[in-house]
């Protein structure tokens, strides 16, 4: 069976691989047998090998060096390119995070390969499904040059266990001087809430301009916490200073594809729809019955969010008690 390399992304806060990595391992099985690639500081692979094997990694390539963490993404792309040259995989699958996209782009240049970004499905013949033109068009694309490289959009595939050997193979790390051009001089640990990561969450509750103030975003957070959901915001909300830009969902923000997306006080402009319309189920709450978001929603509530959302939160909390 053909070998497919899957680049592992780690979750520093929780330990272990990110959910997006497990999704990539699942998607890669359409093309052959996945082999996980762990690139990081010494000891990185020790805590993740079992999880990678559980989700289908027949091999776990371990490329560890103190220098990996001292520089930006260039060393990772270089090590991955060296591995592609040595094992000649059928394809490479990488989670579609900002870092993953940059590594994929660099890898494509180094290997002379075609690369498809933000794919939502990979088919056995190598064809990938993408959402294009702000979500208005579904595209089926195929790489015709070199080793196909894909970045997989988060929450597009449900991770499915498929226990495999997870045999460890050590990779010699050789980093060129060119890859060391940018050094990391300091790291600041961002304070995280107990809520799930926005791009990985299975439920997202987003607020828009209709929330009206930063203080009123507590209503959105309350509903999210009752559901164990992540909090998002529209561009209008973040531009108004209601919520931090890092939580923006949309064409110029983050792309999410949860099982459930609740849009509160969001009109549904194309910029926002581009970042969330592949969600499995969409619920909209808006006082304007003509809001474009209702064209996209599976369920809609026309009403004042300050009445509807607290009532929903109360009902959900009561049912959980």
N, C-alpha and C positions, 0 to 999 in steps of 0.2 A: 504494500500500500504506500502511496506517495506520502512524503513527509511535509508537514505544514508548520512553519515557525510561528509562534505566538509570543509577542513581547509582553512580559509581565509588568503590570503596574501595581505598586504596593500601597497599602493603606497605613501610613505611619502612625495614625492615632489608634486604630483598632488592632493593628497587626494583621498579617496575612495579606493575600492578594485582594485587590479591589474587585467588586462585583463585575465591573466592566471586563476584567481579565477572564473571569469565569464565563462570561457571555462570549468573549472572543474564542475561547477554547471550544465552546459548544458550536459556534458558527463555523469554525475551521474544520470540523468533522465532515462537512459537506464535500470537502476537497481531498481529504485523506486523513492520516493519523497526526494529530497535533503534537508538537514538541514545544514545551515552554522554554522561554529564554529569560533568565534572571540576570540582569546587569546591575551591579551595585557595589557597595562597600563589602569588605570581608564579613562573612556571617549572615549576609542578607538572605540567602536561599534556605538556610536551616529551618526557619519557621514557616515556610510556605510550601515546601516540597510535597507534603502529604495532601494538602488541599488541591494542588495542581494535578497530582496523580488521580485524585478522586474525580476530577472533572475532565479526565481524558488525556492527560499528558503522558505519552508513552516514554518520552525522554524529558529530562530537565537539564538544559544546558546552563551551567553555572559560570558566569564571567564576573569574577569579583576582583576588585583592586581598590586601594585607598584613593587612587587618582580619579576614579569615576565620580566621586562626590565632590571633588575639588573644582570641577569645571561644569559648564553648562551642557547642553544636550549633544554637542559634537562628538565626545568620546563614545556615547551610547550608539549613535548612528554608525560610527566607524567600526566598533566591535560587531555590531549586527551585520554590517556589510561584509566583514571578514568571514563571519559565520555563513552567510548566504553563499559566498564564493566556495567555501569548503564543503558544504553539505548539499548544495544544489536543490533546495526545497521546491516543492510545487508552487508554493505561494507563501506570503508573509501576511499575518493578520495582527493589527495593532489597535488597541482601544483609541477611540477618536477624541482624546483629550487634547488640550493645547500642546502639551509636550509630545504626545503621540503623533499628532499631525506634523509637527516639525521634524521629528525623527523620520517619519515616513517619507517626507519630501526630500530630506537629505539622503536617505537610503535609495530613493528612486534615482537621484542624480549619480550617486556613487556606483550603482549597479546597472545603469542604463535601462531602467525598467519603467513600465507604466504604473500609475498609481491612482486608485479611486478612493475618494475621501467621503466620510459620513455615509457609508453604505448601511442599509437597514436589513439586508439579507444577502447571503452568498449562496449561489446555486452550484450543484455538482459539476456543471460544465464551465465554471469560472465566471459566469455572468453575475453581476451584482445589481441590486436594486438601490436606487438613490432617489431622493426627493429634491427637485430642482426648481428654480425660479420662484423662490419664496414659498415653496410648497404647492405651487399651481400645477406642476407636472411630475409624473412618476417616470423615471428614466431607467432603462436596463442597459448596462454598459459592460464591456469586456476588455481586459488588457490584452494587447496583441504584441507587445514588445517586452522581452526580458522576463523576469520573475514577477508575477502579479503581486502587487502590494495593495492591501485594503486597510482603511481605518474604519472600525465598526462603531456606529452611533450607539451610545448607551441606551439601555432599556429596549433595544430593538429585538433582542433575542432573549428568551427565558433560559437561564443557566440550568443545564440538566446534567446530573452526575453520570459518569460513565467510567468506572474505575479502570485504571491502566497501570502499567508497571512503574512509571515515574523514575526510570533509571537515570541516575545522575552522571553527567559527563562534564568534566572540567574544560573550560575554554581558556586558552592562553590569552591574556589581555595585553595588546600592544597598541599604544596610543601615540599618534604622530604629534610633532610639535605644532602643526597647524590646528589640531583639535584642542590644543591647550591655549588658544589665543585669548579666551575669556575665562577668567578665574572667579569663583565664588568667594567673596571676601567676608560675607556675613550672612547669617540666616536668622530670621525672626519667626518664632512660632506663633501663628495666628490663633487667637482664642476661638475655639469652636463651641457651638451650642450642642445640646443633646439631640438636635434634630438631624435627620439624615442629610447626606450631601445632595444638593439640588439636582445634579445631573444623574444621580443614581437612584433617587427616591422612586418608590412605586406609586406614591400619592403626592401631588403638589397642589398647594393652595396659593394662588397668586392674587395680589391686589393691584388695582389700577388707580387712575386719577380720581375715580369716584369715591375712593376711601377718604379723600379730602385732607388728610393731615398725617404727619408722622406718628402722632399720638394715637390716632385711630387705627393704625396698623396692628395695634394690640388685638383688635377684633379678628383680623386675619390670622395672627399668631395663635389665638385661642382655638380657632377652628382647626388649624393645622396640628396643634398639640393634641387635640382630642382624637385625631385620626392617625397620629404618629407620622405626620406628613412633613415635607419640606416646605419652606416659604419662598415664594417667588414674587416678582413685581414687574409691571409693564415699564416700558421706557418713559412714558409720561409720569409715572409715579416716582421713578428714580431721578428723573430730571427736575422734578419738583422738590426733591429732597426728602421725600417721604420714607425712602428705604435705600440702603447702600447699593451702589452700582453693581457690586459683585453678585447680586441676586436678580439681576435683570434677565428676563426671558424674552427672546426675540431674535430677529435677524442680526442685530448688532450686539446681542447679549448671548446668553446660553441657550442651547437647544435641549429640550427635554422631551421624553417620550414615555411618560408614566402610564400605569394602568388606569389611574384616575387623575384628571386635571380639573380643578375647580377655579374658574375665573370670576373674580368678584370685583365689580365696579370697573371692568375692562371693556372698552367699546368693541375691540376686535379688529383693529387696523391690521393691514397686511403685514406690517413690520412685526407685530406680536404673533400673529398666526403662524408666521414662518418658523417660530421657535417652539411651537407646542402642538401643531395640528396633527401630528402623528400619534398623539396620545390615544390610548385605547378607548376611553370613555371621557367625554368632556361635559362638564356641568357649568352653566353660566348663571350668574346672579347680577341683574342690572335693572335699574328703574325705567330705562328706555326700552320699550318693546320693539323699537326699530333698530336697536344696536346690531351691527354686523356680526357680533359674536354668536348671536342666536342662530345664524345660518350654519354655523359650524358645530354647535352644541348638540349633544344627544339628549340632554335634559336642560330645560331653562326655567328660571324663576324670575318673574317680573315683579320687582318690589324693592323697597329700601333696604340696602345691605345692613344698615344699622339695626334693623328689626329681624331680617331673615337670618343673618349669620349667627348672632347670639342665640336665637331660638334653635337653630340647627345644632350648634355646639352643645346647648343644654340637653337636647334630645339624645345626641350621641353619647355624651357623658353619662346620662341616666341609664342608657341601654348597656353600657359597659360595667356599671356598678353591680 
